[in-house]
């Protein structure tokens, strides 16, 4: 099936502006593994890429340079194939010689994919790239697109570089996973027509990663697709977790350890809690790992309402990692239909609540649009000997002297508020007011896949009710 470039309108527009500008352009494209970076560049710049080179993981510089010579031969089609250069400075000089001999009037486009695998230690790739750009490319009609899945590496070594690439990036793209609306459009273009509740379940398990979503088949329910993709012997994601982090981070053990720790904490953890409970070394490396995980989109840091900046909490928000650790890791030999079995037990209820909260956090702009408001922060408070603890799923702190206290409920049908649920919600509001001493107007906002059925327990308590349709806007 031919792939179609769905969404990505802002990113396509940015690439087109760089292509048609009258200035040399260096575009940095960042995004996690399998989010569609390479596909975006190749589709948006189809027929316009003059030279493309992709780094390979775990091979030496000699083979990378041979790959360069092979690609240059493929693109330029000389009478005699190019010989492998001795180093990257020599390789870039070969590019300059080829381009200088070319009389093409349009902007020439270079695409270096998986840059971190090209710029290994002692390769001198980055100094050579900096010299190439500063001494020649920046004075010619050139568009250079550099791309990498290791987002933190790209930020530290390219965007924040203090050497030859300092302040040379002209445009940046941080490619995000599809949101639910984009997921719906992507699957529709692939002939998969599912209702939104089915899409919600697939997204909560797989996230918005296009490479994962390609495996979803039409004519099957969400449960059947999840079974096939995650639990069958030939499923794409049966062993993805083992490959995911080592492909992005050197010495990924600490990254995985933190991911496992956060998977057990629905309300998130501070850096000090991670160090204490995970027995992680208290040093700069822990901060670096947290930054790398956040930059790559696996975890999200948020500040508690009214708390100091140093009390930032981290939460695991990568859907697949959470799903794998909850269900797949210890159950990789189950038969077809295993997910339907899981979905009937208590562990499913625990996971679905966490995953639905993550979905809401990822679609916060859509929620705010539905409510017609701006600005948000998260707040939680654990119990003590003096006061019972309470967890607020999501707060939206508004500019108009009001706060939406959001309660997220994942149900497979319309929600009917019981007396016990109503009492718990009233207590939660009271605890929140007492703990924060806020003078702002409080609006209780209930978010669930299906509508809230109004009754004597909801009237006068729930101010706003949103369904899953808000996420698809």
C-alpha positions in Angstrom: 0.0 0.0 0.0 1.4 3.4 -1.0 1.9 5.6 2.0 0.2 9.0 2.2 1.7 12.0 4.0 -1.1 12.9 6.5 -1.1 16.1 8.5 2.3 17.6 9.2 1.1 20.9 7.5 3.3 23.2 9.6 6.3 21.0 9.0 5.8 20.8 5.3 5.3 24.5 5.1 8.5 25.1 7.0 10.5 22.8 4.6 9.0 24.5 1.6 9.9 28.0 2.9 13.5 26.8 3.4 13.6 25.3 -0.1 12.3 28.4 -1.8 14.1 31.1 0.3 16.9 33.0 -1.3 19.3 32.2 1.6 21.3 29.1 2.5 19.3 27.1 5.0 20.3 24.5 7.6 17.2 22.8 9.0 17.4 20.6 12.1 14.7 17.9 12.3 14.3 16.2 15.7 11.9 13.4 16.7 11.8 10.1 18.4 12.4 6.8 16.7 9.8 5.8 14.1 7.8 9.0 14.3 8.1 9.6 10.6 11.0 12.0 10.2 12.6 10.4 7.1 9.3 9.9 5.5 8.4 13.5 6.0 11.6 14.8 4.4 11.4 12.4 1.4 7.8 13.2 0.7 7.9 16.9 1.3 11.0 17.3 -0.8 10.3 14.5 -3.3 12.4 14.9 -6.5 14.4 17.7 -5.0 17.0 15.9 -2.8 20.4 16.1 -4.5 22.3 14.0 -2.0 21.1 11.8 0.9 23.2 9.9 3.4 21.9 7.8 6.3 24.1 6.9 9.3 24.2 3.3 10.4 24.3 2.3 14.0 27.2 0.3 15.4 29.5 0.4 12.4 32.9 2.0 12.1 33.8 5.2 10.4 35.5 3.3 7.6 32.1 1.8 6.6 30.3 5.1 7.0 32.7 6.7 4.6 32.2 3.9 2.2 28.5 4.4 2.4 29.1 8.1 1.6 31.2 7.2 -1.5 28.5 4.8 -2.7 25.7 7.3 -2.2 27.7 10.0 -4.1 28.2 7.6 -6.9 24.5 6.8 -7.0 23.5 10.5 -7.0 26.1 11.8 -9.4 26.5 8.8 -11.8 30.1 9.3 -12.7 31.9 7.1 -15.3 34.0 5.6 -12.5 32.6 5.0 -9.0 34.0 7.2 -6.3 36.6 5.8 -4.0 36.1 5.8 -0.3 37.5 9.1 1.2 40.0 8.8 4.1 38.1 11.2 6.4 35.0 13.4 6.6 36.9 16.6 5.6 37.9 14.8 2.4 34.3 13.6 1.9 32.9 17.1 2.1 35.5 18.3 -0.3 34.2 15.7 -2.7 30.7 17.1 -2.3 32.0 20.6 -3.0 33.8 19.5 -6.2 30.7 17.7 -7.4 28.4 20.7 -6.7 30.8 23.2 -8.2 30.7 21.3 -11.4 26.9 21.3 -11.4 25.1 24.2 -13.1 21.7 23.5 -11.6 20.0 26.9 -11.0 17.6 25.6 -8.2 18.6 25.3 -4.6 20.6 22.1 -4.0 19.3 20.0 -1.2 21.4 17.7 1.1 19.8 15.4 3.6 21.9 13.7 6.4 19.7 11.3 8.3 20.5 9.7 11.7 23.2 12.2 12.2 24.2 10.9 15.7 25.3 7.6 14.1 27.5 9.5 11.6 29.0 11.8 14.2 30.5 9.1 16.5 33.4 9.8 18.9 36.7 10.5 17.2 35.0 10.5 13.7 35.5 14.3 13.4 32.2 14.5 11.5 30.9 17.5 13.2 34.0 19.7 12.8 34.1 18.7 9.1 30.4 19.5 8.7 31.0 22.9 10.4 33.9 23.7 8.1 31.9 22.6 5.1 29.0 24.9 6.0 31.0 27.9 7.1 33.6 27.8 4.2 31.4 26.9 1.3 27.7 25.9 1.8 26.7 29.1 3.7 27.9 31.1 0.6 26.0 29.0 -1.9 22.4 28.2 -2.8 22.2 25.2 -0.4 19.6 23.6 1.8 21.0 21.2 4.4 18.5 19.0 6.3 20.0 17.2 9.3 17.9 14.7 11.2 18.3 12.4 14.3 16.2 10.3 16.6 18.3 11.0 19.6 16.6 14.3 20.4 18.8 15.3 23.3 22.0 14.6 21.3 20.7 16.8 18.5 19.9 19.6 20.9 23.2 19.5 22.7 25.5 18.9 19.7 23.8 20.7 16.9 21.4 23.4 18.2 23.4 24.3 21.2 26.8 23.7 19.6 29.5 26.2 20.5 31.9 25.1 17.8 31.6 25.4 14.0 27.8 25.0 14.0 27.2 27.6 16.6 24.0 29.6 15.7 24.0 28.1 12.2 20.5 26.4 12.4 18.1 28.5 10.4 14.9 26.5 11.1 13.9 23.8 13.6 11.3 21.0 13.4 10.5 18.9 16.4 8.3 16.2 14.9 5.7 15.0 17.4 3.6 11.7 17.3 0.2 12.0 15.6 -2.6 13.3 17.8 -5.9 11.5 17.7 -7.3 13.5 14.8 -4.2 12.8 12.7 -4.3 9.1 13.7 -7.9 9.0 12.5 -7.0 10.6 9.2 -3.9 8.4 8.8 -5.9 5.1 9.3 -8.7 6.4 7.1 -6.2 6.9 4.2 -5.1 3.3 4.8 -8.6 2.0 4.5 -9.1 1.4 8.3 -12.5 2.7 9.5 -13.0 2.4 13.2 -15.2 4.4 15.5 -13.6 6.8 17.9 -13.8 4.6 20.9 -11.9 1.9 19.1 -9.4 4.5 18.0 -9.1 5.7 21.6 -8.1 2.2 22.7 -5.5 1.7 20.0 -4.0 5.1 20.7 -3.8 4.4 24.5 -1.8 1.2 23.7 0.3 2.3 20.7 0.4 6.0 20.8 0.5 8.2 17.7 3.7 6.6 16.2 3.0 6.2 12.4 5.3 3.1 12.1 3.2 1.4 14.8 -0.1 2.5 13.4 0.7 1.1 10.0 0.1 -2.4 11.5 -3.5 -1.6 12.3 -5.8 -3.6 9.9 -9.3 -2.8 8.8 -12.1 -5.2 9.6 -10.6 -5.9 13.0 -11.5 -4.4 16.4 -9.1 -2.5 18.6 -8.7 -5.6 20.7 -8.0 -7.8 17.7 -5.4 -5.4 16.4 -3.6 -5.0 19.7 -3.5 -8.8 20.0 -1.9 -9.1 16.6 0.5 -6.3 16.9 1.6 -6.8 20.5 1.1 -10.4 21.5 1.4 -12.6 18.4 4.8 -14.2 17.7 5.2 -12.1 14.5 3.8 -8.9 15.9 5.8 -5.7 15.2 5.9 -4.6 18.8 6.6 -7.8 20.6 10.3 -6.9 21.0 10.2 -3.2 20.2 10.9 -2.2 23.9 14.2 -4.0 23.9 15.4 -2.1 20.8 13.8 1.3 21.4 16.1 2.8 24.1 19.4 1.3 23.1 18.9 2.6 19.6 18.6 6.2 21.0 20.9 6.3 24.0 24.4 5.1 24.8 24.4 3.1 28.0 20.6 3.0 28.0 20.3 0.9 31.2 19.7 3.9 33.4 17.1 5.3 31.0 15.2 2.0 31.1 15.5 1.9 34.9 13.9 5.3 35.2 11.2 4.3 32.7 10.4 1.2 34.7 10.2 3.3 37.9 7.9 5.9 36.5 5.6 3.2 35.0 4.7 2.3 38.6 3.8 5.9 39.6 0.6 7.3 38.2 1.1 10.7 39.8 4.7 11.0 38.7 7.9 11.4 40.7 10.4 14.2 41.5 14.1 13.8 40.7 14.8 13.2 44.4 12.2 10.5 44.6 13.6 8.8 41.5 17.1 8.9 43.0 15.8 7.5 46.3 13.4 4.8 45.1 15.4 3.8 42.1 18.7 3.8 43.8 20.0 6.1 41.1 23.2 8.0 41.6 22.6 11.6 42.7 24.6 13.5 40.2 24.6 15.4 36.9 24.1 12.2 34.9 20.7 11.7 36.4 19.6 15.1 35.3 21.1 14.5 31.9 19.1 11.2 31.5 15.9 12.9 32.5 16.5 15.6 30.0 17.2 13.0 27.3 14.0 11.1 28.1 11.9 14.3 28.1 13.5 15.7 24.9 12.8 12.4 23.2 9.1 12.4 24.3 9.1 9.4 26.6 8.4 11.3 29.8 6.8 14.7 30.6 7.8 17.1 33.4 5.2 19.2 35.0 4.9 21.5 38.0 2.5 21.0 40.8 0.0 23.9 41.2 1.4 26.5 43.5 4.7 24.6 44.0 8.3 25.7 43.5 10.0 25.0 40.2 12.4 22.6 41.8 9.5 20.3 42.6 9.0 19.3 39.0 7.4 15.9 38.7 8.1 13.5 35.8 5.5 11.2 34.4 5.8 8.3 31.9 3.8 9.5 28.9 5.0 7.1 26.2 2.0 5.0 25.5 3.8 1.9 24.2 6.3 1.8 27.0 3.6 1.9 29.6 1.6 -0.7 27.8 4.6 -3.0 27.4 5.6 -2.9 31.0 2.0 -3.4 32.2 1.0 -6.3 30.0 3.6 -7.5 27.5 6.8 -8.1 29.4 5.7 -11.0 31.4 3.1 -12.3 28.9 4.9 -12.7 25.6 3.8 -16.3 25.0 0.1 -15.8 25.2 -2.4 -17.1 22.6 -4.5 -15.0 20.3 -7.3 -13.3 22.3 -5.0 -12.6 25.3 -5.8 -8.9 25.2 -9.5 -9.5 25.4 -8.8 -11.6 28.5 -6.7 -8.8 30.0 -9.4 -6.2 29.4 -11.6 -7.9 31.9 -9.4 -7.8 34.9 -8.3 -5.2 37.5 -4.9 -4.5 35.9 -6.7 -3.3 32.8 -8.8 -0.8 34.8 -5.6 0.6 36.5 -3.8 0.9 33.2 -6.8 2.4 31.3 -7.1 5.2 33.9 -3.4 6.1 33.7 -3.4 5.8 29.9 -6.5 8.0 29.6 -4.9 10.7 31.8 -1.8 10.6 29.5 -4.1 10.9 26.5 -5.7 14.0 28.0 -2.3 15.6 28.8 -1.2 14.9 25.2 -4.3 16.6 23.9 -4.4 19.5 26.3 -4.6 22.1 23.4 -7.8 20.3 22.2 -9.3 20.4 25.7 -8.5 24.0 26.1 -10.0 24.8 22.7 -13.2 22.9 23.7 -13.4 25.0 26.9 -12.3 28.2 25.2 -9.5 28.9 27.7 -5.7 29.0 28.0 -2.9 28.3 30.4 -2.7 25.1 32.5 -0.7 23.4 35.2 -1.0 20.0 37.1 -1.5 19.5 40.8 -1.5 16.5 43.1 -1.3 16.0 46.8 -0.6 12.8 48.7 -2.0 11.8 52.0 -0.5 12.4 55.4 -1.4 11.5 59.0 -3.4 14.7 59.3 -5.2 14.7 56.0 -6.3 12.2 53.4 -4.5 12.4 50.1 -6.2 13.3 46.9 -5.2 13.2 43.2 -6.4 15.8 40.7 -6.1 14.4 37.2 -5.7 17.7 35.5 -6.0 21.4 36.4 -6.5 24.2 33.9 -5.5 27.5 35.5 -7.2 30.3 33.6 -6.6 33.9 32.9 -10.1 34.9 33.9 -9.8 34.1 37.6 -11.1 30.6 37.3 -9.8 27.0 37.5 -11.1 24.0 35.8 -10.6 20.9 38.0 -10.7 18.1 35.5 -11.8 14.6 36.5 -10.9 11.9 33.9 -13.1 8.8 33.7 -12.4 6.0 31.2 -15.7 4.1 30.7 -17.0 2.0 27.8 -20.5 3.6 28.0 -22.3 6.7 29.1 -21.3 7.8 32.5 -23.8 7.9 35.3 -22.7 9.6 38.5 -23.5 7.7 41.7 -24.0 9.2 45.1 -20.6 7.8 46.2 -18.8 9.3 43.2 -20.5 12.6 43.7 -19.5 12.7 47.4 -15.8 11.9 46.5 -15.8 14.7 43.9 -17.2 17.2 46.4 -14.5 16.1 48.9 -11.8 16.5 46.3 -12.9 20.1 45.5 -13.0 20.9 49.2 -9.5 19.4 49.8 -8.1 21.4 46.8 -9.5 24.7 48.1 -8.2 24.0 51.6 -4.7 23.0 50.4 -4.3 25.9 47.9 -6.3 28.6 49.6 -7.3 29.7 46.1 -9.8 32.5 45.7 -10.5 31.6 42.1 -13.8 30.2 40.8 -13.7 26.4 40.6 -15.4 24.6 37.7 -15.6 20.9 37.9 -15.0 19.4 34.5 -15.7 15.8 33.7 -14.0 14.2 30.7 -15.0 10.7 29.6 -15.2 8.9 26.3 -19.0 9.0 26.3 -21.5 11.6 27.5 -22.4 12.1 31.1 -26.0 11.2 31.8 -27.5 14.0 33.9 -29.1 13.0 37.2 -29.6 14.3 40.7 -26.0 13.6 41.6 -24.5 15.5 38.7 -26.7 18.5 38.5 -25.2 21.4 40.5 -21.9 19.5 40.8 -20.4 19.0 37.3 -20.1 22.3 35.5 -18.7 21.1 32.2 -18.8 17.6 30.6 -16.6 16.7 27.6 -16.5 13.5 25.6 -13.7 11.9 23.5 -14.8 14.0 20.5 -13.0 17.0 22.0 -9.7 15.1 21.5 -10.3 14.8 17.8 -10.7 18.5 17.1 
